[in-house]
Amino acid sequence: MSPLNTLFHSVDLGANLTLNNRIIMAPLTRSMADDDLVPTDAMAAYYGRRADAGLIISEATLVSQDGQGYPNTPGLYTQVQIDGWKKVTQRVHQNGGKIFAQIWHTGRVSHSIYHNGELPMAPSAVPIVGHGHVPRTENLEYETPRAMTLSEIKRVQHQFAVAAKNAIEAGFDGVEIHGANSYLIDEFLHWDSNRRVDEYGGTVENMARFLFEIIDQVKAVIPESKIGLRLSPQAYINLEHDERDKQVFDYLLPRLNQYDLAYVHTGMFADVPYEHLEGTVTQYIRKHYRGTVIASGGYSAESGAAAVKNGDADLIAIGRSFIANPDYVEKVKHDKALIEYDNDMLNELY
Ligand SMILES: Cc1cc2nc3c(=O)[nH]c(=O)nc-3n(C[C@H](O)[C@H](O)[C@H](O)COP(=O)(O)O)c2cc1C
């Protein structure tokens, strides 16, 4: 029996959702929505071509205009955007697939060009170290964001809930709350970006509060079994490391066991071992979290199958190879050669 067979058994993900296999298409920002941030027909075709993944997780999708940080990333906060997504979800379902929407706010990984000249919002008025170049702009640097007021915190949390409800209206099978990769939720979870002294900062409980209140609000409008969560305890993309960061995740991961979420998903580009985590990020999540775990970060079908077999993860998300190979699942199943990913492939939505 091929060692990959373990990936090709159907698996139940929460109530009433059975995946055809354990291969997940990772969320992949493509910046191809139209200028109203509405998904296009080309996006429907792109996702439809990948419907033989056990589950597609959509590219990060904005909960509000306030959350934008990249050009032409889709939203889920206007009726036209919801209607645009309907075409995508219908195509995926027609082709036998399942799809979750990844819901997102970039926080300080943004620029005033997206907010009519106003500074982007973040937990605290702390810039990204070294500022850095705003992607796809002519030499714009990240600015010092402004600290969110308490009423803005409540507003954004509510926007996550509305976007989740809109996702269901748009035909998605569920949502993934984007708590990873140095965007707004992750900024609350790290000491570098969260210097608040109110109930949203200063202690691990306070730093995790923003996330848990979002989960609570989302689960008030859609079933918990339709809510996934992506976390990256170790993805220092636009964040500085702080020794105390691990304590935040040591606190929050076991607390997630009180919920009945669809899954927790590792956000990493390379899921390699770290001494202070005593293993890979996925192994660290697995140690604390008893529900379904999706691994991601540099996996092949072989290493993914091995991770499932040895109990590190239940499902394996594949990112770049899915951009290069729309027929990834078919190729892996029949042992056909894969095309190697290349950054130039991002220019085209195939
Ligand atoms: C072009 C590109 C876009 C990405 N966009 C997102 C995104 O929208 N949301 C997210 O959580 N991760 C995003 N990621 C990270 C991927 O989901 C994934 O974790 C990463 O590519 C590692 O998996 P891989 O080695 O299989 O590609 C992106 C990665 C790439 C290469």
The ligand as a Tripos MOL2 file, in Angstrom:
@<TRIPOS>MOLECULE
LIG
   31    33     1     0     0
SMALL
NO_CHARGES

@<TRIPOS>ATOM
      1 C1          1.6520   33.9290   -2.7680 C.3       1 LIG1
      2 C2          1.2980   33.5550   -1.3720 C.ar      1 LIG1
      3 C3          0.1690   34.1010   -0.7840 C.ar      1 LIG1
      4 C4         -0.1980   33.7630    0.5300 C.ar      1 LIG1
      5 N1         -1.3430   34.2770    1.0500 N.ar      1 LIG1
      6 C5         -1.7610   33.8720    2.2780 C.ar      1 LIG1
      7 C6         -3.0090   34.3100    2.7950 C.ar      1 LIG1
      8 O1         -3.7920   35.0220    2.1450 O.2       1 LIG1
      9 N2         -3.3440   33.8920    4.0420 N.ar      1 LIG1
     10 C7         -2.5360   33.0840    4.8000 C.ar      1 LIG1
     11 O2         -2.8780   32.7440    5.9300 O.2       1 LIG1
     12 N3         -1.3630   32.6280    4.3030 N.ar      1 LIG1
     13 C8         -0.9790   32.9790    3.0760 C.ar      1 LIG1
     14 N4          0.1840   32.4640    2.5480 N.ar      1 LIG1
     15 C9          0.8890   31.3900    3.2710 C.3       1 LIG1
     16 C10         0.4020   30.0120    2.7720 C.3       1 LIG1
     17 O3         -0.9360   29.7840    3.1870 O.3       1 LIG1
     18 C11         1.2630   28.8490    3.3120 C.3       1 LIG1
     19 O4          1.1830   28.8250    4.7220 O.3       1 LIG1
     20 C12         2.7100   28.9470    2.8900 C.3       1 LIG1
     21 O5          2.8100   29.1990    1.4980 O.3       1 LIG1
     22 C13         3.5030   27.6980    3.2340 C.3       1 LIG1
     23 O6          2.9740   26.5710    2.5870 O.3       1 LIG1
     24 P1          3.7010   25.9400    1.2750 P.3       1 LIG1
     25 O7          5.1190   25.6650    1.6710 O.co2     1 LIG1
     26 O8          2.9260   24.6820    0.9930 O.co2     1 LIG1
     27 O9          3.5970   26.9400    0.1890 O.co2     1 LIG1
     28 C14         0.5980   32.8320    1.2600 C.ar      1 LIG1
     29 C15         1.7210   32.2870    0.6620 C.ar      1 LIG1
     30 C16         2.0850   32.6360   -0.6300 C.ar      1 LIG1
     31 C17         3.2890   31.9850   -1.2500 C.3       1 LIG1
@<TRIPOS>BOND
     1     1     2 1
     2     2     3 ar
     3     2    30 ar
     4     3     4 ar
     5     4     5 ar
     6     4    28 ar
     7     5     6 ar
     8     6     7 ar
     9     6    13 1
    10     7     8 2
    11     7     9 ar
    12     9    10 ar
    13    10    11 2
    14    10    12 ar
    15    12    13 ar
    16    13    14 ar
    17    14    15 1
    18    14    28 ar
    19    15    16 1
    20    16    17 1
    21    16    18 1
    22    18    19 1
    23    18    20 1
    24    20    21 1
    25    20    22 1
    26    22    23 1
    27    23    24 1
    28    24    25 2
    29    24    26 1
    30    24    27 1
    31    28    29 ar
    32    29    30 ar
    33    30    31 1
@<TRIPOS>SUBSTRUCTURE
     1 LIG1         1 GROUP 0 **** ****
